[in-house]
Every structure is written in structure tokens, then in C-alpha cells.
Amino acid sequence: MQVLLKSVKVIAPASEFHQQTVHIHIKDGVISSISADLPAVDATITTIEQPGLCLSPGWLDMNAWVGDPGLEHKEDLQSAAMAAAQGGFTEVICLPNVEPVHQTKNSIRYIQNQSRFLPVSFHAFGAITTDVHGKELTEMIDLHEAGAVAFTDGLQPVQQADVLVKALQYVQYFNGLIIQKPENTSLTQHGLMHEGVVSTQLGLKGMPPLAEEVIIARDLKLLRYTGGRLHFSLISSAEAVQLIREAKQQGLAVTCDMAAYQTAFTDAEMLPFDTNFKVNPPFRTQQDQEALQQGLQDGTIDVLVSGHRPQDPESKNLEFDMAEFGITSLETAFAVANTYLSPVIGLEKVLTKLVEAPRFILNMPVPEIKTGEIANVTLFHPAQNWVPTLATTASKSLNHPFYGQHLQGQVFGIIHKNQCVFNPNFGLS
């Protein structure tokens, strides 16, 4: 494979070519040359020249659910790879909540083996507890040695304090990371959306931000007691941001992420009873949204994730109270973040939270834009306007609130694992 990228703007703060417009020649999956002068290459090689095209190290999503194995009718690794590539992600970490759960060495190796020849690298989170039931710890050392990049019960928050204490202590043996979805499930039981004025008006049971905040407050105290490293995934409330900000100021080894789509809607802007807006944690208030933006700006929130939750029609085309939670969001995570966040925090900061920050937290190497390095890059146009549609979706599932909405920032493609995947919908309105 040979590709010549002509006149692309590099956005990679660690690269000597940061903010420069250069020509990049990639041969056999390796960056062969980077130069302001057009290199002499075979005229038959694939040449990419698109005004306004930018290039960054490949993006990583550290919160995506893929139904492989066991629930492939919602999403399998092949469809997730195409969705991720169209969304600009070269690497994706899979949550453990599948059938069977990621709790054995074989389950970790299954993800590795089944995705070996795909253009996107898939990694696996190992489960903290057996069957993600929150009671007995898994063999986390074995899972770590098999390739699990961190440990979480994913969609099922760890409710018992003693279990989380043991997990935080256990993974310190290999400097492991515990990831917690902060939710007290006794406070959100039967909840359908953010608890507030809108939920009362609609007659729907609410999910109070308190459910998130009490778990964060508790787990931060546990972290002070045990030591170790803790990451909160999918925070959504103003108080959650403040709790984590204060913990960081006190020197605790705590990090967090939020779903990019949380910046797009508030509970007041949801279309009533449209199940495509039913997510967990829910869309909250304007005050919470502004606090999230401030948290991204000052570094309290480290990472942006897709929060990809594909659901088949049988799980979404139901009454609101019976429908499953989730948005299929791999393809639009960057565009949503660019549309709603770049005007507030800037494009470079958005990219940092997709490139460097998740890899630093997971102790994974950051791809370099440098001659001789293996090509792991994302190509995108930050000013390109586009509209997601059912017809252009690569995911198996179609649960998406952004269909028909104008977004700014479109992915042109990825180059990774000596493969090029270009977005067939680029430039289409």
C-alpha cells in the first residue's frame, strides 16, 4: 500500500510538523517522508488532495459497546470497525458486557484475534467482577497478562464499597486502572431521564444527578484509603465535575471522561418520548452542560468518548419506558464535539481528549507523526458541514438523535495497520 497525502495540515502538538501544511508519503504502512516539498513518487500510487484536509494521530475511543460475542445482531466487530473508521477512530476499547463477559483470558484473546485483520484495532476491558454482578473479583492479573487494558464492570456500576476497595488494591500489583460508571442504581431504578422540571411535566420517573454524585464522593474516599488509580466514565453533572476537580487538586490519581453527545442536548431540548434521546446518564440541564464545558476547558475532564451503544429496532421502537438506553455514536462523536465544543475549548483541545489523554490514562503509546513511524493517523476536515442520515450509517443499529441535524467537522478517513479506509460519504450533504 502506498498513499501520498498532498497539502495536509498536521495537528499534533508533539510533532515538529504541528500546524504545518506538508506532503506525507506512506509506504507499506510506514510514514516514508514528510516534507514541504512534493516528493518524487510513482505516478500510479493513491494520491489524496482535499482543500482544508487535516491530519492527526489516530483517535482512540475508550468507551464503546460492541455486541461481539453473543449480541452481534446489534453490532459486531466488522460493523463497528466500519463505523469507527468513518468516525475517525483507529483504536476502540470494548466494554466487557457481552455474552460471555470479558472475564477469561480466552475472551480477551477473542477480541484480539477476531479484529486482527480489521483496519481498526480493538482492545478489551476486563471485567472487575464475575459476570459483572458486582460480587466476586475476576482473575485480573491473568486478564492483564492476556491483554486487558483496564478493568471495569462497564454498564453495571460496582455498588459494593468493599468490592471496589479490593479491586483498587488488587490492580496496584501491575499499576492497573479501575474504571467506574458512577451511578447508585438504587436511586435510578426505573428512571427514564434527568430528574427535574421536564421529567415532572412529562410524567416520567427521573434519574437524579445525586445518583452520580454520591458514588463519586464515596469512591474518592475509597481511593484515598487504598491508593491506586481510578477513572470515572460518563460523568454528566455539575457537582460531579466539581468533586473530581477538588480531588485532582488534592493529588488523587483520578481521571474521568464524558460522552461527546452530552454537549449537544439538555433535558429541555429532548424530543418528548423519542427513544433515540434515551441515554444513561441522561441529558441534564443547561447548568450541567456549562459545567461540563468548563471541566473540559480546565482539564478536570480528561477524555471525550463516543459512549457508543447500538440497539436493534426491537430494543428501541418501543414505548419510552420500555426502550433500552443508548445512542449509536462512533460515527458522529468527533463531529458533535467539534460542532458544540470547538467554539468553546478549541479544536486542539478536542483532539487532545481523543488522542493523547486516553492513551496516557491507559498507558498506551501515542502514535507519532514522524518519518519512519508506523502510520496510525486520522484525516478530517474540521470545517466540512454534513448531515448524518440513515442511508449513510455504517453501524448495524440506527438509534441516533442526530439524523437530519447539520454538523460541522467530517472525517475523511483513517490509515492504520497498513490499510486505508476512506469515508464514502465525505462531502455529501
C-alpha positions, 0 to 999 in steps of 0.5 A: 500500500502506498498513499501520498497525502498532498497539502495536509495540515498536521495537528499534533502538538508533539510533532515538529510538523504541528500546524504545518501544511506538508506532503506525507508519503506512506509506504507499506504502512510506514510514514516514508517522508514528510516534507514541504516539498512534493516528493518524487513518487510513482505516478500510479500510487493513491494520491489524496488532495482535499482543500482544508484536509487535516491530519492527526494521530489516530483517535482512540475511543475508550468507551464503546459497546460492541455486541461481539460475542453473543449480541452481534445482531446489534453490532459486531466487530466488522460493523463497528470497525466500519463505523469507527473508521468513518468516525475517525477512530483507529483504536476502540476499547470494548466494554466487557458486557457481552455474552460471555463477559470479558472475564477469561483470558480466552475472551480477551484473546477473542477480541484480539484475534477476531479484529486482527485483520480489521483496519481498526484495532480493538482492545478489551476491558476486563471485567472487575467482577464475575459476570459483572454482578458486582460480587466476586473479583475476576482473575485480573492479573491473568486478564492483564497478562492476556491483554486487558487494558483496564478493568471495569464492570462497564454498564453495571456500576460496582455498588459494593464499597468493599468490592471496589476497595479490593479491586483498587488494591488488587490492580496496584500489583501491575499499576492497573486502572479501575474504571467506574460508571458512577451511578447508585442504581438504587436511586435510578431504578426505573428512571427514564431521564434527568430528574427535574422540571421536564421529567415532572411535566412529562410524567416520567420517573427521573434519574437524579444527578445525586445518583452520580454524585454520591458514588463519586464522593464515596469512591474518592474516599475509597481511593484515598484509603487504598491508593491506586488509580481510578477513572470515572466514565460518563460523568454528566453533572455539575457537582460531579465535575466539581468533586473530581476537580477538588480531588485532582487538586488534592493529588488523587490519581483520578481521571474521568471522561464524558460522552461527546453527545452530552454537549449537544442536548439538555433535558429541555431540548429532548424530543418528548418520548423519542427513544433515540434521546434515551441515554444513561446518564441522561441529558441534564440541564443547561447548568450541567452542560456549562459545567461540563464545558468548563471541566473540559476547558480546565482539564478536570475532564480528561477524555471525550468518548463516543459512549457508543451503544447500538440497539436493534429496532426491537430494543428501541421502537418501543414505548419510552419506558420500555426502550433500552438506553443508548445512542449509536455514536462512533460515527458522529462523536468527533463531529458533535464535539467539534460542532458544540465544543470547538467554539468553546475549548478549541479544536486542539483541545478536542483532539487532545481528549481523543488522542493523547489523554486516553492513551496516557490514562491507559498507558498506551503509546501515542502514535507519532507523526514522524518519518519512519513511524508506523502510520496510525493517523486520522484525516478530517476536515474540521470545517466540512458541514454534513448531515448524518442520515440513515442511508449513510450509517455504517453501524448495524443499529440506527438509534441516533438523535442526530439524523437530519441535524447539520454538523460541522467537522467530517472525517475523511478517513483513517490509515492504520495497520497498513490499510486505508479506509476512506469515508464514502460519504465525505462531502455529501450533504 
